[in-house]
Amino acid sequence: MMHEYTTSLPAEDVLRRAKAFFATRVPATGAFIEKESPRHIVLRGQGGEEIVIAVSPAAGGGTAVRGSTLLFDQQVKRFFSTLPLPSALMGGAAA
């Protein structure tokens, strides 16, 4: 399943947070880096399950984040809930 989110964080911060979150915040179903680039990470978890987190500039500012997985939907949603919203979505002035 594909999940999408937009955040005010820079792309590199999103990926850094994703690496830490999936390695430490969900210990029973932790996932660890298999591949990475400046725009994505591929994590391998329990039973070989794959999680892909990709980032790109969002149309209205901030960073668009996509998460793809077959079994870790709840964990991806939980990770997205830790990311701040873009300032424009929180009622702040557009940059």
MARTI-670385 format. One record per atom (N, C-alpha, C): residue in three letters; atom name; y, z, x. Coordinates in nm, 2 decimals, decimal comma, always signed. Each point is the difference from the previous one (the first is absolute). Layout:
<recs>
+-------+-------+--------+--------+--------+
| nukol | torro |      Y |      Z |      X |
+-------+-------+--------+--------+--------+
|   Ala |    CA |      Y |      Z |      X |
...
+-------+-------+--------+--------+--------+
</recs>
This chain:
<recs>
+-------+-------+--------+--------+--------+
| nukol | torro |      Y |      Z |      X |
+-------+-------+--------+--------+--------+
|   Met |     N |  -0,12 |  +0,00 |  +0,08 |
|   Met |    CA |  +0,12 |  +0,00 |  -0,08 |
|   Met |     C |  +0,12 |  +0,00 |  +0,09 |
|   Met |     N |  +0,11 |  -0,07 |  -0,05 |
|   Met |    CA |  +0,12 |  -0,01 |  +0,08 |
|   Met |     C |  +0,10 |  +0,10 |  -0,07 |
|   His |     N |  +0,07 |  +0,08 |  +0,09 |
|   His |    CA |  +0,10 |  +0,09 |  -0,05 |
|   His |     C |  +0,13 |  -0,04 |  +0,08 |
|   Glu |     N |  +0,12 |  +0,02 |  -0,07 |
|   Glu |    CA |  +0,12 |  -0,04 |  +0,06 |
|   Glu |     C |  +0,11 |  +0,11 |  -0,03 |
|   Tyr |     N |  +0,09 |  +0,02 |  +0,10 |
|   Tyr |    CA |  +0,10 |  +0,10 |  +0,00 |
|   Tyr |     C |  +0,11 |  -0,04 |  +0,08 |
|   Thr |     N |  +0,12 |  +0,05 |  -0,03 |
|   Thr |    CA |  +0,12 |  -0,03 |  +0,08 |
|   Thr |     C |  +0,06 |  +0,13 |  +0,04 |
|   Thr |     N |  +0,04 |  +0,01 |  +0,13 |
|   Thr |    CA |  +0,05 |  +0,12 |  +0,06 |
|   Thr |     C |  +0,13 |  -0,03 |  +0,08 |
|   Ser |     N |  +0,07 |  +0,11 |  +0,02 |
|   Ser |    CA |  +0,12 |  -0,01 |  +0,09 |
|   Ser |     C |  -0,03 |  +0,01 |  +0,15 |
|   Leu |     N |  -0,13 |  +0,04 |  +0,03 |
|   Leu |    CA |  -0,04 |  +0,01 |  +0,14 |
|   Leu |     C |  -0,01 |  -0,13 |  +0,07 |
|   Pro |     N |  +0,03 |  -0,01 |  +0,13 |
|   Pro |    CA |  -0,02 |  -0,12 |  +0,08 |
|   Pro |     C |  -0,15 |  -0,02 |  +0,01 |
|   Ala |     N |  -0,04 |  -0,13 |  +0,01 |
|   Ala |    CA |  -0,14 |  -0,04 |  +0,01 |
|   Ala |     C |  -0,08 |  +0,08 |  +0,10 |
|   Glu |     N |  +0,05 |  +0,02 |  +0,12 |
|   Glu |    CA |  -0,08 |  +0,07 |  +0,10 |
|   Glu |     C |  -0,02 |  +0,14 |  -0,04 |
|   Asp |     N |  +0,09 |  +0,07 |  -0,07 |
|   Asp |    CA |  -0,02 |  +0,13 |  -0,05 |
|   Asp |     C |  -0,11 |  +0,01 |  -0,10 |
|   Val |     N |  -0,01 |  -0,10 |  -0,09 |
|   Val |    CA |  -0,10 |  +0,00 |  -0,10 |
|   Val |     C |  -0,14 |  -0,01 |  +0,06 |
|   Leu |     N |  -0,01 |  -0,09 |  +0,10 |
|   Leu |    CA |  -0,13 |  -0,02 |  +0,07 |
|   Leu |     C |  -0,04 |  +0,13 |  +0,08 |
|   Arg |     N |  +0,10 |  +0,06 |  +0,06 |
|   Arg |    CA |  -0,03 |  +0,12 |  +0,08 |
|   Arg |     C |  -0,05 |  +0,11 |  -0,10 |
|   Arg |     N |  +0,07 |  +0,02 |  -0,11 |
|   Arg |    CA |  -0,04 |  +0,10 |  -0,10 |
|   Arg |     C |  -0,14 |  -0,03 |  -0,06 |
|   Ala |     N |  -0,03 |  -0,13 |  -0,02 |
|   Ala |    CA |  -0,13 |  -0,04 |  -0,06 |
|   Ala |     C |  -0,11 |  +0,04 |  +0,10 |
|   Lys |     N |  +0,02 |  -0,03 |  +0,13 |
|   Lys |    CA |  -0,10 |  +0,04 |  +0,10 |
|   Lys |     C |  -0,03 |  +0,15 |  -0,01 |
|   Ala |     N |  +0,11 |  +0,08 |  +0,00 |
|   Ala |    CA |  -0,02 |  +0,15 |  +0,00 |
|   Ala |     C |  -0,06 |  +0,04 |  -0,13 |
|   Phe |     N |  +0,05 |  -0,05 |  -0,12 |
|   Phe |    CA |  -0,05 |  +0,04 |  -0,13 |
|   Phe |     C |  -0,15 |  -0,02 |  -0,01 |
|   Phe |     N |  -0,05 |  -0,12 |  +0,03 |
|   Phe |    CA |  -0,14 |  -0,03 |  -0,03 |
|   Phe |     C |  -0,09 |  +0,06 |  +0,10 |
|   Ala |     N |  +0,05 |  +0,04 |  +0,12 |
|   Ala |    CA |  -0,08 |  +0,07 |  +0,10 |
|   Ala |     C |  -0,01 |  +0,15 |  -0,03 |
|   Thr |     N |  +0,11 |  +0,06 |  -0,06 |
|   Thr |    CA |  +0,00 |  +0,14 |  -0,01 |
|   Thr |     C |  +0,02 |  +0,06 |  -0,14 |
|   Arg |     N |  +0,06 |  -0,07 |  -0,09 |
|   Arg |    CA |  +0,03 |  +0,06 |  -0,13 |
|   Arg |     C |  -0,11 |  -0,01 |  -0,10 |
|   Val |     N |  -0,10 |  -0,09 |  +0,03 |
|   Val |    CA |  -0,11 |  -0,02 |  -0,09 |
|   Val |     C |  -0,13 |  +0,02 |  +0,08 |
|   Pro |     N |  -0,03 |  +0,12 |  +0,05 |
|   Pro |    CA |  -0,11 |  +0,02 |  +0,09 |
|   Pro |     C |  -0,14 |  -0,04 |  -0,05 |
|   Ala |     N |  -0,02 |  +0,01 |  -0,12 |
|   Ala |    CA |  -0,14 |  -0,03 |  -0,05 |
|   Ala |     C |  -0,02 |  -0,15 |  -0,01 |
|   Thr |     N |  +0,11 |  -0,08 |  -0,01 |
|   Thr |    CA |  +0,00 |  -0,14 |  +0,00 |
|   Thr |     C |  +0,09 |  -0,06 |  +0,10 |
|   Gly |     N |  +0,01 |  +0,05 |  +0,12 |
|   Gly |    CA |  +0,09 |  -0,05 |  +0,10 |
|   Gly |     C |  -0,03 |  -0,14 |  +0,04 |
|   Ala |     N |  +0,11 |  -0,07 |  +0,04 |
|   Ala |    CA |  -0,02 |  -0,14 |  +0,05 |
|   Ala |     C |  +0,08 |  -0,01 |  +0,13 |
|   Phe |     N |  -0,05 |  -0,08 |  +0,09 |
|   Phe |    CA |  +0,06 |  -0,01 |  +0,13 |
|   Phe |     C |  +0,03 |  -0,14 |  +0,04 |
|   Ile |     N |  +0,10 |  -0,02 |  +0,09 |
|   Ile |    CA |  +0,04 |  -0,14 |  +0,04 |
|   Ile |     C |  -0,11 |  -0,08 |  +0,05 |
|   Glu |     N |  -0,01 |  -0,12 |  -0,05 |
|   Glu |    CA |  -0,09 |  -0,10 |  +0,05 |
|   Glu |     C |  +0,08 |  -0,12 |  +0,06 |
|   Lys |     N |  +0,11 |  -0,04 |  -0,06 |
|   Lys |    CA |  +0,09 |  -0,10 |  +0,05 |
|   Lys |     C |  +0,14 |  +0,03 |  -0,04 |
|   Glu |     N |  +0,10 |  -0,05 |  +0,08 |
|   Glu |    CA |  +0,14 |  +0,02 |  -0,04 |
|   Glu |     C |  +0,09 |  -0,10 |  +0,06 |
|   Ser |     N |  +0,11 |  -0,02 |  -0,07 |
|   Ser |    CA |  +0,11 |  -0,09 |  +0,05 |
|   Ser |     C |  +0,13 |  +0,07 |  -0,04 |
|   Pro |     N |  +0,11 |  -0,05 |  +0,03 |
|   Pro |    CA |  +0,13 |  +0,06 |  -0,04 |
|   Pro |     C |  +0,02 |  -0,01 |  -0,16 |
|   Arg |     N |  -0,09 |  -0,08 |  -0,07 |
|   Arg |    CA |  +0,02 |  -0,02 |  -0,14 |
|   Arg |     C |  -0,12 |  +0,05 |  -0,08 |
|   His |     N |  -0,11 |  +0,05 |  +0,06 |
|   His |    CA |  -0,11 |  +0,05 |  -0,08 |
|   His |     C |  -0,09 |  +0,09 |  +0,09 |
|   Ile |     N |  -0,08 |  +0,07 |  -0,08 |
|   Ile |    CA |  -0,11 |  +0,07 |  +0,07 |
|   Ile |     C |  -0,13 |  -0,01 |  -0,09 |
|   Val |     N |  -0,11 |  -0,01 |  +0,07 |
|   Val |    CA |  -0,13 |  +0,00 |  -0,07 |
|   Val |     C |  -0,07 |  +0,13 |  +0,04 |
|   Leu |     N |  -0,04 |  +0,07 |  -0,10 |
|   Leu |    CA |  -0,07 |  +0,13 |  +0,02 |
|   Leu |     C |  -0,14 |  -0,01 |  -0,05 |
|   Arg |     N |  -0,09 |  +0,06 |  +0,07 |
|   Arg |    CA |  -0,14 |  +0,00 |  -0,04 |
|   Arg |     C |  -0,04 |  +0,15 |  -0,04 |
|   Gly |     N |  -0,05 |  +0,01 |  -0,11 |
|   Gly |    CA |  -0,03 |  +0,13 |  -0,05 |
|   Gly |     C |  -0,15 |  +0,02 |  -0,03 |
|   Gln |     N |  -0,03 |  +0,10 |  -0,08 |
|   Gln |    CA |  -0,14 |  +0,05 |  -0,03 |
|   Gln |     C |  -0,08 |  -0,12 |  -0,05 |
|   Gly |     N |  -0,12 |  -0,02 |  +0,06 |
|   Gly |    CA |  -0,09 |  -0,11 |  -0,04 |
|   Gly |     C |  +0,05 |  -0,14 |  +0,04 |
|   Gly |     N |  +0,10 |  +0,00 |  +0,09 |
|   Gly |    CA |  +0,05 |  -0,13 |  +0,04 |
|   Gly |     C |  +0,11 |  -0,06 |  -0,09 |
|   Glu |     N |  +0,04 |  +0,08 |  -0,10 |
|   Glu |    CA |  +0,10 |  -0,05 |  -0,09 |
|   Glu |     C |  +0,13 |  -0,03 |  +0,07 |
|   Glu |     N |  +0,07 |  -0,11 |  -0,04 |
|   Glu |    CA |  +0,12 |  -0,04 |  +0,07 |
|   Glu |     C |  +0,12 |  +0,03 |  -0,09 |
|   Ile |     N |  +0,11 |  +0,04 |  +0,07 |
|   Ile |    CA |  +0,13 |  +0,02 |  -0,06 |
|   Ile |     C |  +0,10 |  -0,09 |  +0,08 |
|   Val |     N |  +0,08 |  -0,08 |  -0,07 |
|   Val |    CA |  +0,10 |  -0,08 |  +0,07 |
|   Val |     C |  +0,14 |  +0,05 |  -0,05 |
|   Ile |     N |  +0,09 |  +0,03 |  +0,09 |
|   Ile |    CA |  +0,13 |  +0,03 |  -0,04 |
|   Ile |     C |  +0,09 |  -0,10 |  +0,07 |
|   Ala |     N |  +0,08 |  -0,07 |  -0,07 |
|   Ala |    CA |  +0,09 |  -0,10 |  +0,05 |
|   Ala |     C |  +0,15 |  +0,03 |  -0,04 |
|   Val |     N |  +0,09 |  -0,04 |  +0,09 |
|   Val |    CA |  +0,14 |  +0,03 |  -0,03 |
|   Val |     C |  +0,08 |  -0,13 |  +0,02 |
|   Ser |     N |  +0,11 |  -0,02 |  -0,08 |
|   Ser |    CA |  +0,09 |  -0,11 |  +0,02 |
|   Ser |     C |  +0,14 |  +0,04 |  -0,06 |
|   Pro |     N |  +0,10 |  -0,07 |  +0,04 |
|   Pro |    CA |  +0,13 |  +0,04 |  -0,06 |
|   Pro |     C |  +0,00 |  -0,02 |  -0,15 |
|   Ala |     N |  +0,06 |  +0,09 |  -0,08 |
|   Ala |    CA |  +0,01 |  -0,01 |  -0,14 |
|   Ala |     C |  +0,12 |  -0,08 |  -0,04 |
|   Ala |     N |  -0,01 |  -0,08 |  -0,11 |
|   Ala |    CA |  +0,11 |  -0,08 |  -0,04 |
|   Ala |     C |  +0,13 |  +0,07 |  -0,02 |
|   Gly |     N |  -0,01 |  +0,12 |  -0,06 |
|   Gly |    CA |  +0,12 |  +0,08 |  -0,03 |
|   Gly |     C |  +0,04 |  +0,10 |  +0,11 |
|   Gly |     N |  -0,06 |  -0,01 |  +0,11 |
|   Gly |    CA |  +0,02 |  +0,10 |  +0,11 |
|   Gly |     C |  -0,12 |  +0,09 |  +0,01 |
|   Gly |     N |  -0,02 |  +0,06 |  +0,11 |
|   Gly |    CA |  -0,11 |  +0,09 |  +0,02 |
|   Gly |     C |  -0,12 |  -0,07 |  +0,05 |
|   Thr |     N |  -0,11 |  +0,05 |  -0,02 |
|   Thr |    CA |  -0,13 |  -0,05 |  +0,05 |
|   Thr |     C |  -0,10 |  -0,01 |  -0,11 |
|   Ala |     N |  -0,06 |  -0,12 |  -0,02 |
|   Ala |    CA |  -0,10 |  -0,02 |  -0,10 |
|   Ala |     C |  -0,13 |  +0,04 |  +0,07 |
|   Val |     N |  -0,09 |  +0,07 |  -0,07 |
|   Val |    CA |  -0,12 |  +0,05 |  +0,06 |
|   Val |     C |  -0,11 |  -0,04 |  -0,10 |
|   Arg |     N |  -0,11 |  -0,06 |  +0,06 |
|   Arg |    CA |  -0,12 |  -0,04 |  -0,08 |
|   Arg |     C |  -0,12 |  +0,07 |  +0,06 |
|   Gly |     N |  -0,08 |  +0,05 |  -0,09 |
|   Gly |    CA |  -0,12 |  +0,07 |  +0,04 |
|   Gly |     C |  -0,12 |  -0,07 |  -0,07 |
|   Ser |     N |  -0,10 |  -0,04 |  +0,07 |
|   Ser |    CA |  -0,12 |  -0,06 |  -0,06 |
|   Ser |     C |  -0,12 |  +0,07 |  +0,04 |
|   Thr |     N |  -0,09 |  +0,03 |  -0,10 |
|   Thr |    CA |  -0,12 |  +0,07 |  +0,03 |
|   Thr |     C |  -0,10 |  -0,02 |  -0,12 |
|   Leu |     N |  -0,12 |  +0,02 |  +0,02 |
|   Leu |    CA |  -0,10 |  +0,00 |  -0,12 |
|   Leu |     C |  -0,03 |  +0,14 |  -0,05 |
|   Leu |     N |  -0,01 |  +0,10 |  +0,09 |
|   Leu |    CA |  -0,04 |  +0,13 |  -0,04 |
|   Leu |     C |  +0,10 |  +0,11 |  +0,02 |
|   Phe |     N |  +0,10 |  -0,02 |  +0,08 |
|   Phe |    CA |  +0,10 |  +0,10 |  +0,03 |
|   Phe |     C |  +0,13 |  -0,01 |  -0,08 |
|   Asp |     N |  -0,01 |  -0,04 |  -0,13 |
|   Asp |    CA |  +0,12 |  -0,02 |  -0,08 |
|   Asp |     C |  +0,08 |  +0,13 |  -0,01 |
|   Gln |     N |  -0,07 |  +0,11 |  -0,03 |
|   Gln |    CA |  +0,07 |  +0,13 |  -0,02 |
|   Gln |     C |  +0,07 |  +0,04 |  +0,12 |
|   Gln |     N |  -0,06 |  -0,02 |  +0,12 |
|   Gln |    CA |  +0,06 |  +0,04 |  +0,13 |
|   Gln |     C |  +0,12 |  -0,09 |  +0,03 |
|   Val |     N |  -0,01 |  -0,13 |  -0,03 |
|   Val |    CA |  +0,12 |  -0,09 |  +0,02 |
|   Val |     C |  +0,11 |  +0,05 |  -0,09 |
|   Lys |     N |  -0,02 |  +0,02 |  -0,13 |
|   Lys |    CA |  +0,10 |  +0,05 |  -0,09 |
|   Lys |     C |  +0,06 |  +0,13 |  +0,05 |
|   Arg |     N |  -0,08 |  +0,09 |  +0,05 |
|   Arg |    CA |  +0,04 |  +0,13 |  +0,05 |
|   Arg |     C |  +0,10 |  -0,02 |  +0,12 |
|   Phe |     N |  -0,04 |  -0,10 |  +0,09 |
|   Phe |    CA |  +0,08 |  -0,03 |  +0,12 |
|   Phe |     C |  +0,14 |  -0,05 |  -0,05 |
|   Phe |     N |  +0,00 |  -0,09 |  -0,09 |
|   Phe |    CA |  +0,12 |  -0,06 |  -0,05 |
|   Phe |     C |  +0,09 |  +0,11 |  -0,06 |
|   Ser |     N |  -0,06 |  +0,10 |  -0,07 |
|   Ser |    CA |  +0,08 |  +0,11 |  -0,06 |
|   Ser |     C |  +0,07 |  +0,08 |  +0,11 |
|   Thr |     N |  -0,03 |  -0,01 |  +0,13 |
|   Thr |    CA |  +0,06 |  +0,08 |  +0,10 |
|   Thr |     C |  +0,12 |  -0,08 |  +0,06 |
|   Leu |     N |  +0,02 |  -0,13 |  -0,04 |
|   Leu |    CA |  +0,11 |  -0,08 |  +0,06 |
|   Leu |     C |  +0,12 |  +0,02 |  -0,09 |
|   Pro |     N |  +0,12 |  +0,00 |  +0,06 |
|   Pro |    CA |  +0,12 |  +0,01 |  -0,08 |
|   Pro |     C |  +0,03 |  -0,13 |  -0,07 |
|   Leu |     N |  +0,07 |  +0,01 |  -0,12 |
|   Leu |    CA |  +0,04 |  -0,12 |  -0,07 |
|   Leu |     C |  +0,12 |  -0,06 |  +0,08 |
|   Pro |     N |  +0,03 |  -0,13 |  -0,03 |
|   Pro |    CA |  +0,12 |  -0,06 |  +0,06 |
|   Pro |     C |  +0,12 |  +0,07 |  -0,06 |
|   Ser |     N |  +0,11 |  +0,01 |  +0,08 |
|   Ser |    CA |  +0,12 |  +0,07 |  -0,05 |
|   Ser |     C |  +0,05 |  -0,06 |  -0,13 |
|   Ala |     N |  +0,00 |  -0,13 |  -0,01 |
|   Ala |    CA |  +0,05 |  -0,07 |  -0,12 |
|   Ala |     C |  -0,08 |  +0,05 |  -0,13 |
|   Leu |     N |  -0,13 |  +0,02 |  +0,02 |
|   Leu |    CA |  -0,08 |  +0,05 |  -0,12 |
|   Leu |     C |  +0,02 |  +0,14 |  -0,03 |
|   Met |     N |  +0,06 |  +0,08 |  +0,10 |
|   Met |    CA |  +0,03 |  +0,14 |  -0,03 |
|   Met |     C |  +0,14 |  +0,02 |  -0,05 |
|   Gly |     N |  +0,07 |  -0,11 |  -0,03 |
|   Gly |    CA |  +0,13 |  +0,01 |  -0,05 |
|   Gly |     C |  +0,11 |  +0,00 |  +0,11 |
|   Gly |     N |  -0,04 |  -0,02 |  +0,13 |
|   Gly |    CA |  +0,10 |  -0,01 |  +0,11 |
|   Gly |     C |  +0,06 |  -0,13 |  +0,00 |
|   Ala |     N |  +0,10 |  -0,01 |  +0,08 |
|   Ala |    CA |  +0,08 |  -0,13 |  +0,02 |
|   Ala |     C |  -0,09 |  -0,09 |  +0,08 |
|   Ala |     N |  +0,01 |  -0,13 |  -0,03 |
|   Ala |    CA |  -0,07 |  -0,10 |  +0,08 |
|   Ala |     C |  +0,06 |  -0,02 |  +0,13 |
|   Ala |     N |  -0,08 |  -0,02 |  +0,10 |
|   Ala |    CA |  +0,06 |  -0,02 |  +0,14 |
|   Ala |     C |  +0,06 |  -0,13 |  +0,02 |
+-------+-------+--------+--------+--------+
</recs>
